[in-house]
Each structure stands twice: as structure tokens, then as C-alpha cells.
Amino acid sequence: MSPLSRRCTRAASAARLFCLILAGAATAGCTTKPFLSSGDANSAAVGFAGGNLAAATAVAEDHCARYERVARFLETQEDVAYFECHRP
């Protein structure tokens, strides 16, 4: 094997390893953190995974607090929890 071939093989291996690490890091950060998918002064829809309703409730409480309101759980459908923002 020529020196040039060895360098290309090493570079290709390093590039594959980098892509694997990058893909793993990208998927690890997106798996369980709840997020506000839509909302206004009267409601909040929070996407969540893994059945972590407590974390979804915290996101809804933060959202409703911006309008000086309190979040009240209504229902879940699939991986979305729906809340009402009402005045205390």
C-alpha cells in the first residue's frame, strides 16, 4: 500500500468516526426535552416524549406565567399535552 493510500484510508476512517460522533450527539439532545409547540394567552400545547408529563407541565407553567396566568392540564394526545392558561 502506498503512503498516499494509507493517508486516504486514515482520513476516511477519521471522517466516518467524526460523523458517528456528530450523529450521536445530535440525537442524544433531542430525545426527551419537552417544548412549547404552540400557545397564546389562553392555551399551551407542549410536545413531550417518554411520558414525562411533569416536565411538560413545567413548560406550560412558564408559558402561562408570561401572561400572569396559571396552567391547568386538559388532556394529552399522542406526545402533546394541552393546557389552559387561566387567571388565578
C-alpha positions in Angstrom: 0.0 0.0 0.0 1.4 3.4 -1.0 1.8 6.2 1.6 -0.9 8.2 -0.2 -3.4 5.3 0.0 -2.7 5.0 3.8 -3.4 8.7 4.3 -6.7 8.5 2.4 -7.7 5.4 4.4 -6.9 7.2 7.6 -8.7 10.3 6.6 -11.8 8.3 5.5 -11.8 6.5 8.9 -11.5 9.7 10.8 -14.3 11.3 8.8 -16.6 8.3 9.5 -15.8 8.4 13.2 -16.5 12.2 13.3 -19.9 11.7 11.5 -20.8 8.9 14.0 -20.0 11.1 17.0 -21.8 14.1 15.5 -24.9 12.0 14.7 -24.9 10.5 18.2 -24.7 14.0 19.8 -27.5 15.3 17.6 -29.9 12.5 18.6 -29.0 12.5 22.3 -30.0 16.1 22.8 -33.4 15.7 21.1 -35.0 12.7 22.8 -36.8 13.8 26.0 -36.8 17.6 26.5 -40.4 19.0 26.3 -41.1 22.0 24.1 -43.9 24.5 23.6 -45.3 23.7 20.2 -48.0 26.4 20.2 -49.6 28.7 22.6 -51.1 32.1 23.4 -52.5 33.9 26.5 -55.3 31.3 26.8 -53.6 28.0 26.0 -50.4 26.0 25.6 -49.6 22.8 23.7 -46.4 21.1 24.8 -44.7 18.4 22.9 -43.0 15.8 25.1 -41.7 12.2 25.0 -41.3 9.3 27.4 -44.5 10.1 29.4 -42.8 12.9 31.3 -45.9 14.9 32.0 -44.3 16.7 34.9 -41.7 18.3 32.6 -44.4 19.2 30.1 -46.4 20.9 32.9 -43.3 23.0 33.9 -43.0 24.2 30.3 -46.7 25.1 30.3 -46.4 26.9 33.6 -43.5 29.0 32.3 -45.5 29.9 29.2 -48.7 30.9 31.1 -46.8 32.9 33.7 -45.7 35.2 30.9 -49.4 36.3 30.7 -49.8 36.3 34.5 -51.9 33.2 34.3 -51.7 29.6 35.7 -51.5 26.4 33.6 -54.3 23.9 34.0 -53.9 20.5 32.4 -56.6 19.5 30.0 -55.6 16.3 28.1 -52.9 14.5 26.1 -53.0 13.2 22.6 -50.0 11.2 21.2 -47.0 13.1 22.5 -48.7 16.5 23.1 -50.1 17.8 26.3 -52.7 20.5 26.2 -53.1 23.1 28.9 -55.5 26.1 29.6 -53.9 29.3 30.8 -56.4 30.9 33.2 -56.3 33.8 35.6 -55.6 32.8 39.2 
